Amino acid sequence: MLLADGTIQAEIYNSIPNVPFANSSIVVIPPVEGYLLSCVAQLTATIDGSNWLWLRSFKGVVPTPIVTLPPGSGMLIAQGEIDHQSFIAWPNSLPTEAGTGAGRMRNIMLAPAAGANWTLQTSSHQRWEVLGVSALLRTSAAAGTRQASLLLYDRLGNAIMRYPTNFTQAAGLAYGYYFYTGATHMQTNAIWITAPLPTTLFLDPLMSLQSAVQNMDGGDAWQNVSCLVREWMGVGHA
């Protein structure tokens, strides 16, 4: 940092994980009078390509930890993702919204308890495009048929869309379910069932996709739940 008196000062800050953003860390650099010349970020004990890193500069008050974004936390001056091939500089770098660019592919595995449905939910800084869902539903010997579907919820917990299957599953069976774009409603050999998803199914911050089983028994169990998503991180969509 170039201070107002003409001297250059280097500072080191360590990140501290905080509760509002799961699996993330935020460093808030105290305000100074002067110019930010450069910033270098170092990550330890990480796998290449498994982390997102972005730098944001605000004018005004920023609460700690950051749980509100502009205009509540001041005016955004510069923001962008950092990698080894690009740079962020004011005023050349424009704020970007999650969903811009290629993103990264992730396969998210879920392991719900017996008798419970599963939930796939974004954090407050994530945006996911759901490409496909596969799961095995094993029903108990309790009488009655089950019918599985997926429910889309907004960030307030309101169900806004259902993606059903057109077939039922009897007791004491194990069916594989596959939801993906372009699929048709089909059942094959009483072993697996397919159902379509829309061509662009996006989960914005705090939205969720959940399984829903009609007549679910306490002994029923979802197994091998795998959700393929394309992920972006950002602040322009909060």
ROKETOR-768237 format. One record per residue: y, x, z of N, C-alpha, C in turn; residue in one letter. Coordinates in steps of 0.1 Angstrom, whole numbers, padded with zeros to 4 digits, always signed. Atoms other than C-alpha are relative to their C-alpha. Example, Ala and Ser with C-alpha at 12.3 -4.5 7.8 and 13.67 -1.06 7.14 Angstrom:
residues 2
-0012+0009+0000-0045+0123+0078+0012+0009+0000a
-0011-0009+0000-0011+0137+0071+0011-0008+0008s
***
This chain:
residues 238
-0012+0008+0000+0000+0000+0000+0012+0009+0000m
-0013-0007+0001+0035+0012-0009+0010-0008+0009l
-0009+0007-0010+0057+0004+0021+0014+0000-0004l
-0014+0001+0004+0093-0005+0020+0008+0013+0002a
-0007-0013-0002+0103+0030+0033-0004+0011-0010d
+0004-0009+0010+0086+0046+0003-0013+0008+0003g
+0012-0007-0003+0055+0059+0020-0012-0008-0004t
+0012+0007+0004+0020+0051+0009-0010+0000+0011i
+0008+0002-0011-0004+0038+0035-0014-0006-0004q
+0013+0005+0003-0042+0034+0032-0006-0007+0012a
+0006+0007-0011-0060+0008+0054-0015-0003-0004e
+0014+0004+0001-0097+0000+0059-0003-0012+0008i
+0004+0012-0007-0110-0034+0068-0014-0003-0002y
+0014+0004+0001-0145-0046+0076-0001-0015+0001n
+0002+0015+0001-0157-0081+0068-0008-0004+0012s
+0008+0006-0011-0170-0104+0096-0004-0014-0005i
+0005+0013+0005-0193-0133+0086+0006-0011+0009p
-0005+0012-0007-0179-0167+0096-0007-0012-0003n
+0008+0012+0000-0193-0201+0101+0003-0009-0012v
-0002+0010+0010-0175-0223+0075-0006+0003-0014p
+0006-0003+0013-0189-0204+0045-0014+0007+0002f
+0013-0006-0002-0226-0198+0048-0003+0011-0009a
+0004-0011+0008-0239-0165+0036+0012+0007-0007n
-0012-0007+0006-0204-0151+0029+0008+0006+0011s
-0009-0007-0009-0178-0129+0045+0014+0000-0006s
-0013+0000+0005-0141-0130+0043+0008+0010+0008i
-0010-0009-0006-0115-0103+0050+0014-0004-0002v
-0014+0004+0001-0080-0113+0057+0009+0012+0004v
-0009-0011-0003-0055-0084+0054+0013-0004+0005i
-0013+0005-0006-0025-0088+0076+0012+0003-0010p
-0012-0002+0009+0009-0092+0058+0007+0013+0003p
-0008-0012-0001+0030-0061+0051+0012-0002-0009v
-0012+0000+0009+0064-0055+0036-0002+0011-0010e
+0002-0010+0010+0058-0036+0004-0008-0005-0011g
+0007+0003+0012+0035-0034-0026-0015+0003+0002y
+0014-0003+0000-0003-0036-0028-0003+0007-0013l
+0003-0008+0012-0012-0008-0052-0014-0001-0006l
+0014+0001+0005-0049-0010-0054-0009-0004+0012s
+0010+0004-0010-0080-0023-0036-0014+0004-0004c
+0013-0004+0002-0115-0009-0034-0009-0007+0010v
+0009+0007-0008-0144-0029-0021-0014+0007+0000a
+0013-0006-0001-0177-0014-0009-0010-0009+0007q
+0010+0009-0006-0209-0034-0002-0012+0009+0004l
+0011-0007-0005-0238-0021+0018-0012-0009+0001t
+0013+0007-0002-0275-0031+0019+0000-0012-0009a
+0001+0011+0009-0272-0053-0012-0008+0004-0012t
+0008-0001+0013-0292-0058-0044+0010-0002-0011i
-0009+0000+0012-0274-0051-0077-0001-0014-0006d
+0000+0013+0007-0263-0084-0092-0002-0012+0009g
+0004+0011-0009-0270-0105-0061+0013-0004+0008s
-0012+0003-0008-0234-0107-0047+0012-0004-0010n
-0013+0003+0007-0201-0123-0058+0011+0006+0009w
-0012-0006-0007-0168-0106-0049+0013-0004-0007l
-0013+0003+0007-0133-0118-0055+0011+0003+0010w
-0012-0004-0007-0098-0108-0044+0011-0011-0003l
-0010+0010+0002-0071-0133-0038+0013+0004+0008r
-0013-0004-0006-0034-0127-0030+0008-0013+0002s
-0008+0012-0003-0013-0154-0013+0014+0003+0005f
-0013-0001-0005+0023-0158-0006+0002-0012+0010k
-0001+0011-0010+0027-0177+0027-0010+0002+0011g
+0009-0001-0011+0006-0184+0057-0014-0003-0004v
+0014+0002+0003-0032-0181+0054-0007-0001+0013v
+0008+0002-0013-0053-0195+0083-0012+0009+0000p
+0012-0008-0001-0082-0174+0096-0010-0007+0009t
+0004-0002+0014-0109-0181+0086+0006-0009-0009p
-0006+0009+0010-0098-0196+0054-0008-0012-0002i
+0007+0013+0002-0109-0232+0055+0008-0010-0009v
-0008+0008+0009-0080-0246+0034+0005+0009-0011t
-0005-0008+0011-0068-0234+0000+0014-0005-0004l
-0013+0004+0004-0034-0237-0017+0000-0015-0004p
-0013-0005-0006-0011-0255-0012+0000+0002+0015p
+0001+0000-0014-0023-0257+0024+0001+0014+0006g
+0000-0014-0006-0026-0219+0028+0010+0009-0007s
-0009-0008+0007+0003-0208+0007-0002+0001-0015g
+0000-0001+0014+0010-0200-0029-0010+0011-0005m
+0009-0010+0006-0018-0182-0049+0007+0008-0010l
-0007-0010+0009-0004-0151-0066-0010+0005-0010i
+0010-0006+0009-0035-0135-0080-0014-0003+0005a
+0014+0002-0005-0072-0142-0079-0010+0002-0012q
+0010-0002+0010-0103-0133-0098-0012+0007+0005g
+0012-0007-0004-0138-0120-0097+0000+0015-0004e
-0001-0015+0002-0143-0082-0095-0014+0004-0005i
+0012-0007+0005-0169-0063-0115+0004+0014-0005d
-0002-0013+0004-0173-0029-0130+0007+0001-0014h
-0005+0000+0013-0159-0039-0164+0014-0006-0001q
-0013+0007+0001-0127-0059-0156+0009+0004+0012s
-0010-0003-0010-0096-0056-0135+0008-0013+0003f
-0009+0011-0004-0073-0080-0116+0013+0006+0003i
-0014-0005-0002-0036-0074-0118+0010-0012-0002a
-0011+0010+0001-0005-0096-0113+0011+0005-0010w
+0003+0015+0003+0008-0113-0135-0010-0002-0011p
+0009+0001+0011-0019-0106-0161-0013-0008+0003n
+0013+0007-0003-0049-0121-0143+0003-0014+0004s
-0002+0014-0003-0049-0159-0143-0011-0005+0010l
+0010+0006-0008-0067-0180-0116-0010-0006-0009p
+0011+0006+0008-0101-0190-0129-0007-0010+0008t
+0008+0011-0006-0121-0221-0121-0015+0003-0001e
+0015-0001+0001-0158-0220-0112-0005-0008-0011a
+0005+0007+0012-0177-0229-0143+0005+0007-0013g
-0005-0008+0011-0158-0205-0165-0009+0013-0002t
+0009-0012+0002-0180-0178-0181-0015-0003+0001g
+0014+0002+0001-0217-0173-0182-0007-0004+0013a
+0006+0003-0013-0223-0176-0144-0013+0009+0002g
+0013-0007-0002-0257-0164-0131-0011-0010+0003r
+0011+0009-0002-0291-0179-0130-0006+0002+0014m
+0006-0001-0013-0307-0187-0097-0011-0010+0001r
+0011+0009-0003-0340-0201-0087-0001-0002+0015n
-0002+0003-0014-0336-0218-0053-0013-0007+0005i
+0012+0006-0005-0368-0225-0033+0003-0007+0013m
-0002+0008-0011-0368-0252-0007-0013-0003+0007l
+0013+0003-0008-0394-0259+0021+0003-0011+0010a
-0002+0011-0010-0389-0293+0037-0012-0002+0009p
+0011+0003-0009-0409-0304+0067-0008-0012-0005a
+0009+0011+0004-0438-0329+0063+0007-0013+0004a
-0007+0013-0002-0425-0365+0060+0014+0000-0003g
-0014+0000+0003-0391-0354+0049+0003+0004-0014a
-0005-0003+0013-0372-0352+0017+0008+0013+0000n
-0008-0013+0000-0354-0320+0005+0014-0003-0006w
-0014+0001+0004-0317-0314-0001+0004+0013-0006t
-0007-0012+0006-0300-0290-0025+0015-0002+0000l
-0014+0002-0002-0264-0286-0015+0008+0013-0002q
-0008-0011+0002-0236-0263-0026+0009+0002+0012t
-0010-0003-0010-0212-0246-0002+0014-0004-0005s
-0014+0004+0004-0174-0251-0003+0006+0009-0011s
-0005-0009+0010-0170-0222-0028-0010+0001-0012h
+0010-0001+0010-0200-0228-0051+0001-0012-0010q
+0002+0010+0011-0205-0247-0084-0013+0003-0007r
+0013-0002+0006-0240-0252-0097-0002-0010-0012w
+0005+0009+0010-0253-0266-0130-0015-0001+0002e
+0015+0002-0002-0288-0280-0123-0007-0001-0013v
+0008-0001+0013-0311-0270-0152-0013-0007+0001l
+0013+0005-0001-0344-0281-0138-0005+0000+0015g
+0006+0001-0013-0363-0291-0107-0015-0003-0001v
+0015+0002+0000-0401-0288-0101-0004+0000+0015s
+0005+0001-0013-0420-0298-0070-0013-0007+0000a
+0013+0006-0002-0454-0309-0057+0001-0010+0011l
+0001+0010-0011-0457-0341-0037-0014-0003+0003l
+0013+0002-0005-0488-0343-0016+0000-0012+0009r
-0001+0012-0008-0494-0378-0002-0012-0001+0010t
+0011+0001-0010-0514-0386+0029-0009-0011-0003s
+0010+0010+0002-0543-0410+0032+0005-0014+0004a
-0006+0013-0004-0519-0438+0045+0001-0009-0013a
+0000+0010+0011-0522-0469+0023+0014-0002-0006a
-0013+0002+0006-0495-0477-0002+0003+0010-0011g
-0004-0009+0011-0480-0462-0034+0014+0005+0003t
-0013-0006-0001-0450-0439-0035+0006+0001-0014r
-0007-0003+0013-0424-0435-0062+0012+0009+0003q
-0010-0011-0002-0402-0404-0064+0011-0001-0009a
-0012-0001+0008-0367-0400-0077+0010+0010+0006s
-0010-0009-0005-0337-0377-0073+0013-0008+0002l
-0013+0007-0003-0303-0389-0058+0011+0011+0000l
-0012-0009+0000-0269-0373-0065+0010-0005+0009l
-0010+0003-0011-0244-0373-0036+0013+0007-0003y
-0013-0007+0001-0207-0366-0037+0002+0008+0013d
-0003-0008-0012-0190-0343-0011+0001-0008+0013r
-0002+0009-0012-0185-0373+0013-0014-0006+0004l
+0013+0005-0003-0222-0381+0013-0004-0014-0006g
+0003+0012+0007-0221-0411-0010-0009+0002-0012n
+0009-0001+0012-0250-0416-0034+0007-0006-0012a
-0008+0004+0012-0235-0419-0069-0009-0002-0012i
+0009+0001+0011-0265-0416-0092-0014+0002+0004m
+0014-0002-0002-0303-0419-0093-0007+0004-0012r
+0008-0005+0012-0327-0401-0116-0015-0003+0004y
+0013+0004-0004-0360-0420-0113-0012+0005-0008p
+0012-0002+0008-0396-0415-0124-0005-0014-0003t
+0005+0014+0004-0413-0445-0141-0015-0002+0005n
+0014+0001-0004-0447-0439-0124-0001+0000+0015f
+0003+0000-0014-0462-0444-0089-0011+0010+0003t
+0011-0009-0004-0484-0421-0069-0007-0006+0012q
+0009+0006-0010-0513-0434-0048-0002+0010+0012a
+0002-0008-0012-0523-0422-0014-0011+0011-0002a
+0010-0010+0001-0543-0390-0010+0000+0008-0013g
-0001-0008+0012-0531-0373-0042+0011+0010+0000l
-0010-0010+0001-0511-0343-0052+0005+0000-0015a
-0006+0001+0013-0487-0347-0082+0011+0010-0001y
-0011-0009+0003-0464-0322-0098+0011-0007-0007g
-0011+0007+0005-0429-0335-0106+0009+0011-0007y
-0008-0009+0008-0407-0319-0133+0012-0008-0006y
-0012+0006+0005-0371-0330-0139+0008+0011-0008f
-0008-0009+0008-0352-0313-0167+0007-0007-0012y
-0007+0005+0011-0328-0319-0196-0010-0001-0012t
+0009+0002+0012-0346-0334-0226-0014-0005+0003g
+0013+0005-0003-0376-0345-0207-0001-0015-0002a
+0003+0014+0002-0392-0379-0213-0008-0005+0012t
+0008+0005-0010-0408-0402-0188-0015+0000-0004h
+0014-0001+0004-0444-0392-0190-0009+0004+0012m
+0010-0003-0010-0475-0390-0168-0013+0005-0007q
+0012-0006+0007-0505-0368-0178-0011+0003+0009t
+0012-0003-0007-0540-0369-0164+0001-0002+0015n
-0002+0002-0015-0527-0381-0130+0002+0013+0007a
-0003-0013-0006-0516-0345-0124+0014+0003+0001i
-0014-0003-0001-0480-0342-0133+0008-0010-0007w
-0009+0010+0004-0450-0364-0140+0013+0007-0004i
-0013-0005+0004-0418-0356-0160+0010-0011+0000t
-0011+0009+0001-0384-0372-0159+0012+0007-0004a
-0011-0007+0006-0351-0365-0176+0012+0002+0010p
-0013-0003-0007-0319-0350-0161+0011-0001-0011l
-0010+0000+0010-0285-0354-0179+0003+0015-0005p
-0002-0013+0007-0274-0325-0202+0009+0009+0008t
-0009-0008-0008-0247-0314-0178+0001-0006+0014t
+0000+0004-0014-0255-0320-0141+0006+0010+0009l
-0007-0010-0008-0229-0301-0121+0001-0005+0015f
-0003+0002-0014-0228-0299-0083+0012+0007+0004l
-0013-0006-0004-0192-0293-0073-0001+0003+0015d
+0001-0003-0014-0184-0280-0038-0004-0011+0009p
+0005+0009-0010-0204-0298-0010-0007-0012-0006l
+0009+0011+0005-0222-0321-0034-0014+0004+0001m
+0014-0003-0002-0259-0324-0032-0009-0008-0009s
+0011+0007+0007-0291-0334-0050-0011-0001+0009l
+0011+0002-0010-0318-0349-0029-0011-0008-0006q
+0012+0008+0003-0353-0362-0033+0000-0013+0008s
+0001+0013-0007-0360-0398-0024-0014-0006-0004a
+0014+0006+0002-0396-0412-0020-0001-0013+0006v
+0002+0013-0005-0401-0449-0017-0013-0001+0007q
+0012+0002-0009-0427-0458+0011-0005+0014+0004n
+0004-0014-0004-0428-0421+0022-0007-0001+0014m
+0007+0000-0013-0453-0416+0050+0002+0013+0007d
-0002-0012-0008-0450-0391+0078-0009+0012-0003g
+0009-0010+0004-0479-0372+0065+0002+0005-0014g
-0004-0005+0013-0465-0368+0030+0007+0013+0000d
-0007-0013-0001-0452-0334+0021+0004+0004-0014a
-0005-0007+0012-0430-0319-0006-0004+0015+0001w
+0004-0014+0000-0443-0284-0015+0004+0007-0013q
-0004-0008+0011-0433-0256-0039+0012-0006-0007n
-0012+0006+0006-0399-0271-0045+0008+0012-0006v
-0008-0010+0007-0380-0250-0070+0011-0006-0009s
-0012+0006+0006-0345-0257-0083+0007+0011-0008c
-0006-0010+0009-0332-0237-0113+0014-0004-0003l
-0014+0003+0002-0294-0236-0114+0007+0012-0006v
-0009-0010+0005-0266-0217-0131+0012-0001+0010r
-0010+0000-0011-0241-0206-0104+0013+0007-0004e
-0013-0007+0000-0204-0198-0103+0006-0001+0014w
-0007+0000-0013-0182-0189-0073+0015+0000-0004m
-0015+0000+0003-0144-0196-0072+0007-0009+0009g
-0009+0008-0009-0115-0214-0056+0008-0010-0007v
-0008+0009+0008-0099-0233-0084-0004-0014+0000g
+0005+0014+0001-0120-0264-0079-0001-0007+0014h
+0003+0006-0014-0119-0270-0041+0008-0013+0002a
***
